[in-house]
Amino acid sequence: QVQLVESGGDLVQPGGSLRLSCIASGSSSSGYVMAWYRQAPGKRREVVARIDSKGNTEYADSVQGRFTISRDNTKNTLSLQMNSLKSEDTAVYYCNAFDMDNYLNYWGQGTQVTVSS
């Protein structure tokens, strides 16, 4: 069992920056694929960025070049550095861990990011 807790969400102005963090506890998540998802009101939950156990990353086209996902397997943490924020980035952001061996998904409680003037 893995527990995920996100933090760092806030109200920021367009063009600003924000860093989200996720702390994993319980079973080791070092071998899991981890990701950040987001969901805006009235929209489907979408993957923002993904990182595997080796550090390989991939990003949604909408955030490519602006967001950076990273992980620290020693500290069992996942981060998302968000730069040049736009109003379209407004959403609840969720930390996700996927246990491929057992085909299980773990989710954090979400943290609100609001980009507005």
N, C-alpha and C positions, 0 to 999 in steps of 0.2 A: 504494500500500500504506500502511495506517495501523496503527500499533501503539498499543495502549491498556494503561495500567497503573493499577490502582486501589490506593488506600491509605486508611488511617483506620479499618479495622475493629477492633473491640475488644470486651471484655467490659464491659457496663454494667448497672446496676441498673434495674429498672422505673421509669419516670418520668424517667430520665436523658436526656441528649442526646449526639449523636455527629455528626461531619461527615465524610463520605466525599469523596475527591477522585479524579479521573481525569485523567491526562496523556496527550494524544494527540501522537504524533510521526510523522514520515514525511510523507505527503501532507497537505495542508491539509484540516482537517475543518470549517472555518467554514460550509460550505454543507450539511453533513450534518444530518439529524435525529439527535439523540442521546438516550439514555435510560438509566435504571437499571432493571435487572431483578434479581430475587432468586429463589433456590430453596432451600427447606427440605427436609430429608430426607423422602423418600417423597412429595414433592409436585412438581407441574409447575413449570417456570420461569414466572414471571409478571412482567409489566411493572409497575413501581412508579411511575415518572414519566417523562415524555417532554418534550423541548423542541426546537423547530425552529430554523432558522437566524435567524428574526426574534425569537426569544425567547418565542414562544407556548408555554404549558405545559399539561399535563394530568396528572391523577393518578388512581391507583387509589382506589376508594372507601375502602378500608381504611386509607389513609394521608392522605387529604384533610384538610387543616387542621393536620396534624402535620409533614409533610415539605415541603421546598422544594427544587426543582431549579433550578440556575442554570448559566450557562456564560460563559466569558471567551474570546471568539474571538481576542483579541490574544495571550493566553497559551496558547491551545489547551487549556483545562482545563474540566472538567465537575465540578460539586459536587452533593452531596445533604446538606442540613441536616436531621437527624432529631431531632425533639423529642418529649417525652412517650412515650418508647419503651415498648413492651409486649413480653411474652414471645413473642407471635405474630409479632413482627418478626424473630425469630431466623432467620437464613438466610445463605447466601453471596450477596453482592451483586456484580453484574457491570455493568461499563460497556459500553455498546453504541453503535456509530455505524453509521448506514445511509446508504450511497451510492446514492441513488435513480437516478442516471444510469446506473450500471452494475449496479444491483440486487445490491449486495454488502453483507453484514453483517460488521462487525468486532467482536470481543469481547476484553475484558480477561481476566486470569487469575482474577479473583474475589477478594473480601476477606470474611473471616468476621465477622459481627456476631452477638454472643450477648447476649441480654437475660435476665438471671437474678439472683435474690437469692442 
